């Protein structure tokens, strides 16, 4: 049963992954990518990682909906009504991708993988939580710092007017140069 | 279900994503390719945990790291797209590489 499910999810993930670069409509592309990730999450669930699988599903649904909004904002031809090809060096990219897959597949088949060491814990989620709050605390803290840095970076990159626009290059303007002056006029 | 099958699935997703990241001109589509590559890595990390070292939690922690990388890549990618679009009105890598007129 699990073997059948594995093949269904695997074919689904690869086919919807291929569709991402085949479809015309940006909305369909986004949902093809979402489908690919849902199949990936299903494979993770199949391996007994209930918590991580559900986290991937929830995160990807949100992420792809946000992505659809950005697609429609920034891309020309978001509806795909006018089929166009926006690729460069297609043959070169394809040959690099196929060669990469061949090398990886050769490694996967040829490497003598070690035997399974131990059994999964009864509750992998509890084990993960204990590890993140224990031996893997440094990993967790690094991830937290990376997320915090990303918040600052994204706001800095995306903002249209920073403090140098408002207070001058030396930040010495008495009043902020805003399109709509605020305050009480004093 | 064997480790090799899961790793082959991961390699296939990685290769598809690599093709997209190399060939697409639109910055947003390029990011989709990167996301697919990370999806392949998630499958591989989960498979390594289950088939090689299920007793330790290292594989699960690797999946957590990959999920975080995915989210951060997406956030920074959109911020960069916003910044280039605001400055130059372009959304394609080739145009962004051109010198400003």
Interface residues (C-beta under 8 A of the other chain):
Chain A: X2 X3 X6 X10 X13 X14 X17 X18 X20 X21 X29 X30 X33 X36 X37 X40 X43 X44 X46 X47 X48 X49 X52 X55 X56 X59 X63 X66 X67 X70 X71 X74 X75 X76 X86 X87 X88 X89 X90 X92 X93 X94 X96 X97 X98 X100 X101 X104 X105 X108 X109 X113 X114 X116 X117 X118 X119 X120 X121 X124 X127 X128 X130 X131 X132 X136 X139 X143 X146 X147 X150 X153 X154 X155 X156 X157 X158 X160
Chain B: X1 X3 X4 X5 X6 X7 X8 X9 X11 X12 X13 X14 X15 X16 X17 X18 X19 X20 X22 X23 X24 X25 X26 X27 X28 X29 X32 X33 X35 X36 X39 X42 X43 X46 X47 X49 X50 X51 X52 X53 X54 X55 X56 X57 X60 X61 X63 X64 X65 X67 X68 X70 X71 X72 X74 X75 X76 X78 X79 X80 X81 X82 X83 X85 X86 X91 X92 X94
